[in-house]
Structure formats: structure tokens, C-alpha cells
Amino acid sequence: MHEQIDRFEDNGRAVLLPYPGDGRSFKVPHVMLKEALPAKDVCEARFEHDRGETERIVREDRRSLGDER
């Protein structure tokens, strides 16, 4: 998935737009960008499933709800 950096905000967030095409913008912490990129540059975003972290969170949620399955 490609995203275009629309702008940087004073609160340390980068506003990204789907590229190409129209779509809803979303904000990410500026530090998530691996390097200093200027506004309007296009980058590739990848989302990877972290099964181990998902399972850890499920166990934690169950413990907090009193369900020790």
C-alpha cells in the first residue's frame, strides 16, 4: 500500500493519504517514518500480522476479565 505524506503537524504527527487516488487521511507518529522525508513524498506501508503479540494480548484481556482459559 502506498501513502503520500500530506503534511506534518506540530504535535509530532504525519498526515498520510492513500496514493494514488482519493481516500481518508490518517495520522501516524512522525517517528514511524524510518527517515526524514519531506511532505508530498510517497512511501510504502506494510502491515504484518504479529500472531505472538495477538495471543499475548488475548491472554492479558482474559486475565483482566477473570477468564483464565
C-alpha positions in Angstrom: 0.0 0.0 0.0 1.4 3.4 -0.9 0.8 6.5 1.1 1.7 10.1 0.4 2.9 12.4 3.2 0.4 15.2 3.1 1.8 17.3 6.0 3.5 17.3 9.4 1.6 18.7 12.4 3.1 20.5 15.4 2.1 17.5 17.7 4.6 15.2 16.0 2.2 13.5 13.7 2.5 13.0 10.0 -0.8 13.0 8.0 -0.8 10.4 5.3 -3.1 10.0 2.3 -3.6 6.8 0.2 -1.7 7.1 -3.1 -2.8 7.1 -5.8 -6.4 8.1 -5.5 -8.8 9.5 -3.1 -9.2 8.3 0.4 -9.4 9.2 4.0 -6.2 10.6 5.6 -4.8 9.1 8.8 -2.2 10.3 11.2 0.8 8.4 12.4 3.6 9.4 14.8 6.4 11.1 12.8 8.9 8.6 14.3 7.2 5.8 12.4 8.7 7.1 9.2 12.2 5.5 9.0 13.9 8.6 7.7 13.3 12.3 7.4 11.0 12.6 4.4 9.5 15.9 3.1 5.8 16.4 2.6 4.5 15.1 -0.7 6.9 12.2 -0.8 5.3 8.8 -1.4 6.2 5.8 0.8 5.1 2.2 1.0 3.3 1.0 4.2 3.2 -2.6 5.2 1.1 -4.2 7.9 2.2 -7.5 9.2 0.2 -9.9 11.4 2.1 -10.4 14.7 0.5 -13.7 15.9 2.6 -13.8 19.1 1.6 -10.3 20.2 -2.0 -11.0 19.4 -2.0 -14.1 21.5 -0.3 -12.3 24.4 -3.0 -9.5 24.3 -5.8 -12.1 24.2 -4.3 -13.8 27.3 -3.9 -10.4 29.1 -7.5 -9.4 28.2 -8.9 -12.7 29.5 -6.9 -12.4 32.8 -8.3 -8.8 33.3 -11.8 -10.1 32.7 -11.3 -13.0 35.1 -11.5 -15.6 32.4 -8.4 -17.8 32.8 -9.0 -20.1 29.8 
